[in-house]
Amino acid sequence: MIRIGSGAGFAGDRIEPAEILVEQANLDYLVLECLAERTIALAQKRKKQDAHTGYDVLLEKRMRSLIPKISGKKVRIITNMGAANPIAGANKIIEIAKELNITLKVAAVTGDDTLTKISPDDLAWETEKPLKDHGQIVSANAYIGVDALLDALTSDAQIIIAGRIADPSLFLAPMIHEFNWSVDDYDLLAKGTVIGHLLECAGQLTGGYFADPGKKDIKDMANLGFPFADILADGSATFSKVESTGGQITLRTAKEQLLYEVVDPNAYITPDVIADFTSVKLEEISEGLIKVDGAVGLPMPQKLKVSIGYEAGYIGEGEISYAGPNATARASLAGDIIQERIGHLFGEFRVDLIGVNACHRNSFRESDPYEVRLRVAGKAKSMAEAAIIGEEVEALYTNGPAGGGGARKVVNEVIGVVSTFIDRDQVRYQTQLKEYVANETL
């Protein structure tokens, strides 16, 4: 049996639950899943500005906390926090270990960066248009699987850092390594992928993103614990969390997470296997302990999905609030003023009344809310053009209806994301080991 804990489900996740898992859960592996499509595109832009960056912006903070806690323990960390630059991320981890004077070996896994291997004439999966039609390409990262991690796992590195490893593959790789599974045993790989998929979003399995007061109540969410799985060589597993932490693992939370981001439960495609989730069985062994077994696998796809980041212009935003009697009417008038003045200047432009119609674009209210916030946003080719929107909204202080307040304006560069595919034999992986040996005299 091995025990794998989920220490992060996205780049901005809390650090405290991972600390608790390391200190109290007696883990074999801690996985930090911190990468998404837009995250890695932004990391590529940082790397272009400074070749020593491009890894996750919270890597240093997480590692300063976790390195002392894993020192002397058997637990190994696997993470995709390398983002656009796993080598630089590994160097930073070693730098931290040196500052803390803690012996540490790190394995950096590369190979997902395929910018030089895609063509601007390749078609985007989402639009069926050439990539070059979307904008200047800034990144191209293939979703790679367990085969990129297995060499690193055979080393004695306590931390393995990579880039765009597919989320469930981060968890599946140590199963293959520990149980000596064949990479051609697709049923076992499918079972392991189910386990990885259930763990990959961390707090979502323990009630985060599940909770709905009065309908789906979850206790002590302010202290939400993250899950771990005890996995057997046959591909079955039980899921739990540290007892003293908040949240809950139930059949309902597990079923919601099982279906999360799954387009076709008959064919969940990863770089390692095409998994059929329809044969998965979930059983509540006791309160807070869920057993998961089953899944059928088909051979891995011959092409890998590639996430393409491109320069998509700028978004300008402006917001202002209206409160009190007739707030909706005043906010609506303010929006009409902005629409008439500058709406025609932007190809993509929207006016929302937050609290009335911002999410669903229709109003379902039975009575007027007491307070409404106007939000105006538009997309432009330049920062200067995008800034016009916030400037016009701010001008509503004295040029708009009564009672406007709390104006805010901001301009952000937009990184668009589309996908394409690449033959998997075009992707080559490398593992680099880096080590610091503590100096006892320090």
N, C-alpha and C positions, 0 to 999 in steps of 0.2 A: 504494500500500500504506500502511496505517496500523498502528501497533503499540499495543495496549492491554494494560496490566498490571492485575492484580488485587491490590490492596493490602490488602484486608481482606474476610473472609467473614462476620463477625458482629461485634456490638458490642464484645465483649471480646477481639478478635483481637490478635495481636502487632503491634507497630509496626515492629520491625526489618526484616521482609521488604519492607515498602513503601519504607523508606529505601534498601534495596539496589536495588530496581527503579528508583527515581528516579536513583540515582547511577550505575548500571552498565548499565541495559537500553536506554537511548536511546529512551524511550517518547514517544509522542504524547499518550497519555491514561493516567492512573492512576485507577482506579475503586475507591472505598472503600464497600463494601456493608456497612452496619452496623445494619440495622433489621429487627426482627421484630414479630410481632403484640403480644406482651406488652411488648416494649421501648417501643413507641410509646404504649401505654396508660399505662405508668408515667411516660413523659415528659410526657403530658398532665396527670397529677396534679402533677408538679413545676411545670409552667407555671401551674397554678391557684394554687399557693402563692406563686409568684414569676414575674411576667409576663416577666422578663428571662431566664428559663431555659426548659427544655423541649427543648433540643437534646441531642445525645449527650453523656454524662458524660465521655467520653474525647476529645471534640472538641479541647479546648484542648491536651491533651498531644500528640495527633497533629499538630496544626497548628504548634505550637511546633517540632516536629521537622522537618516537611516544608516549611514556608514558606521557610526559608533554603536548602533543597536544590533547590526548584524555581525560585528566583530566577535570572533570566538564562537559563533553559532554555525550550524550546518546550513542555514537557509541561504539560497541563491536568488538573486534578483534578475529577472528578465524584463526588458523594457524596450519600447520603440521611441524613447525620448531622444534618441539620436537625431530624429527628424531628418533634416537635410544634410546633417554633418555628424554621423556617428563617431568619426575619428576625433573631431574636436570635442565632442561630448565625452568620450573616453579620456581624453587628455585632461579635461576639466575635473572629472571624477578622481583621477590620479593626483591632480593638484590638490584637491580637497583632502584626500587621504594623507598626502604629505604634510599638509598644514596641521592635520589632526594627529599625525605620527601614528597611523594605523596601517598595518600591512594589508595590502589589497591587490588582487589581480583582476583586470578588466578585459573582456573580449569585445572588440568592436566589429560589427558585421556590416559589410557594405555590399552593394550590387543592385539595389532597387532604383538608383538614379539612372534613368534611361533617356535623358534629354538628347543625347547624341545619337540615339538609335531610333527615334521617331522622326517622321517627315511632316512638314507643315501641310502636305497634301493628304495625309492620313485623315480619314473621316472620324468625326466625333460621334460617339454612340448615341448621344441624346438628340442630336440635331440632324445627323447624316450629312453635315456640311464639313468642308475641309477645316482642319484646325486653324489654319491661317486666317480664316474668315472671322474668327472670334476675337482676335486681338494678339498682341505680342506675347508669345509663349515665354513664361518665366520658369516653369518647372514641369518635369515629367517623371513620375515615380510609379514603378510597377508594384502591385500588391504581390509580395513574395511570401513563400510559405515555410514549412518546417525544414525543408532541405537547406535553407540558408542558416539555420540555427544549430543543426546537429553537430557540426564540427566544433563550434564554440562550446557546446555542452560536454563534449569529450575532454575538453581542457578542464583545468581546476579553477577557472575564473569564477569568482564569487558574484560578479556583476556582468551581465551580457547586455550590451546596448546596440540597438539596430535602428534602422529607419522604417520604411513602410512595410513592415511585416503585417500580414492580415491579422485582425484582432484574435480570432480563435486559434490561429497558429501559434501565438505566443504561449498558449496553455497546452496545446497538443504536442509541441516539440518535446517538453520534458517527459510526457507520457511515453512517447516513442523511445526516448533515450533510456528511461528507467526500466521499462517493461520489455525492451528489445522488440517492439512491434515491427513488423515488416511494413515498409511504405507502400506495399502492394495489397495489404490486407485492408480493403476499403471499408468493410463493415466496422472494424475496430477504429479506423480513422474517423468514420462518421460518428461513432459513439464519443470519441474524444473531442470532436468538433462540437457536438451538443454540449458537452461539459464546458468547453471554452466559451461557447456562445452564452451560456447561462452566467458565467463569471465575468465576462468582458466589460460589462457596464457597472461593475462594482455595486454601489448602493442601490441601484435599481432592483436588484434581486432581494434586497432586504427591506423594500418598501418605499424607497425613494422613487419618484415619478409614478408610483402606483397610488399613493395616498389621495383620498378624496373625502374630506370630512363629512361624517354622517352616513357615508355610503361604503367607503373602504378605509376605515380608520387604522392608523399605524401608531403604535405607542413610542413615546420618547424619540421623536424624529430629530430633535436638536442634538442628540448624541448617536446618530445613525451609525451602526457598525457595518463593516464590509464583510462579504462572505468568504468562506473557504470550502474546499471540497476534498473529501477523502476518497481517493480513486483506487480502484482495484485493477489488476492486470486484465480482467475480462471486459473492461470498459464501463463498468457500472460505477456509480459514485453516490455518496451522500453529501448533502450541503447543509452547512450550519454557519454560525457566527460566534464570536466571543460572547459568552453569556451576559457579561456585565454591560454590554453595549445596547443602544436603542435599535429600534426597527424590529422587523419580523421576517422570517422565511416561512412562507406557507405555500400550499398548492397554487393559490391564486397568484401570488407574486411570481412564482416559478413559471406558471403558464403564460403570464403576460410577457415575461422576459424571453421565454422560448420563442414567442411569435414576433418579438421586437425586430423591426427592420428585415423581416423575412417576406420576400415577395411571393415565392413559391415554396411552400413547405415540402413539396415533393422533390424539389431540386434546389437546395441551398448550396450555391457554388462558392467554393474557396479554392485557393491555389493547390490544396492538398487532396481534395476529394469533393465529389458532388453528393451531398448528404440528403437523404430522405428522412424528414423529421416526423412523418406520419405514423411511424411505428414506435415512437418514443413513449415510454411509460413512466409516470410520476406517481410516487406513493409517499404518503405522510407516515413516517415510522413512529414519530412522537412529536410533541409540540416543538417546533423550531428545527426539526430534522427531516429533510426530504430526500428520498432516494430517487435517482434517475437512472434509467437503463433503456437500451434499445436504440435503434437507428440503423439504416441500411445505406451502404455507400456504393457509388459508381466511380469509375476511374477519373482521375484528375483532368481538368480541361487542358487542352494543348496550347491555349493562348492565355496570357495573363492580362488582367485589366490594368490599365495605366491611367493614373489620375493626372490630368493636365491642368496646370494653373496658368492663367493668362491675364494680362493687364486689361481691365474692363472699365477704365475711366474712374470717375469720382462720384460720390453721393454727397449732396448737400442736404442738411436737415435744419429745420427750425421748429421750435415748440413754444407754446404759450398757453397759460391756463385761464379759464373763466369759471367763476364760482358764484353761487347764490341764485336767486330767482331768475328765470329766463337764460340760464347759463348755456343751454344747448343752442338756442337761437343766436346768442351773441357769438359763440364759437363758430357756428355755421356761417354767419355773416363775415367773420374774420377770414374763414377759408375761402369764401366767394371772392373777397377782395384780392387775396393772393392769387387765386386762380385767374382772375381777370388781368392782373398786372403782369404776371410772369409765366403762367402755365404754358403759353404758346412757345416759350423759349426752349422747352425741354421735350425730348422724344418720349421719355419715361418720367411721369410726374404723378404724384398722388397726394390727396388731402384727406386726412383721417381725423375723426373725432374720437379720441381715446376714451373709452367708457361708453361709447354709443355704437360705432360701426367699424372700428379699426381692424378687428380680427376677421370678421365674416363679411365685411363690406355691405352689410345690411343692418338696419336697426330692428332689434327685437324687443325693445324696452316697452314696458307698459306705462311708465310715467317718466317725466324728465328727471335726469340725475341732477343732484345738487351741484356737482362740479364736473367739468369737462376739460380735457387738455387737447388743444389743437396740435397736430403734427403734420408738417409739410415736408415732403422729400422728393428729390428729383435726381436724375442721373445726368452727368455732364462729361465732356471730354477733358476739361481742364479744371484745376482747383479753383481758379478765379471765377469761372462760370458757376461752379457748384456753390461757391460762397454767397452768391446772390440770394439764394433761398433763405438762408438764416438771416441775412441782412434785412430782407423784406419782412420776415416774421417779427424781428425785433422792432421794426418801425411801427408795428401795430400798437405799441405802447401808447402813442399819442395820435396815431393816424387810423386807428381801428375802433371797434366798439368799446363800450365802457367796461372797466374792471379787469382788463388783461394784466397778468402778472407772471413772474417766474419764467421769463423768456430764456431760451437756450438755443445756441447755434453751434453747428459742428460740421466739418468736412472730413470725409474719410476716403482714402484711396480704396478702390474695389479690386479684389482679385477674384476673377471668375473661375469656375471649375467645370470642366467637361471630362469625358473619358474616351479612351480608345483602347486598342488591344495590340499585343505584341506576342510573337512566337516565344515560348518559354525558353527555347534553346539560345535565344539572343541575350539572356540574362546570366551573368556570371557573378558568383558570390566570393567574397574574401573575408577571412577572419584575421584580425590583428590583435595580438596580446600585448597588454601594457601592465606594468607591475611597479608597485612601490613596496619596499621592505622597511619596516619601521626601524629607526635608529634608537636603541635603548638609552643612549646617552643624551637624547634631546630632552 
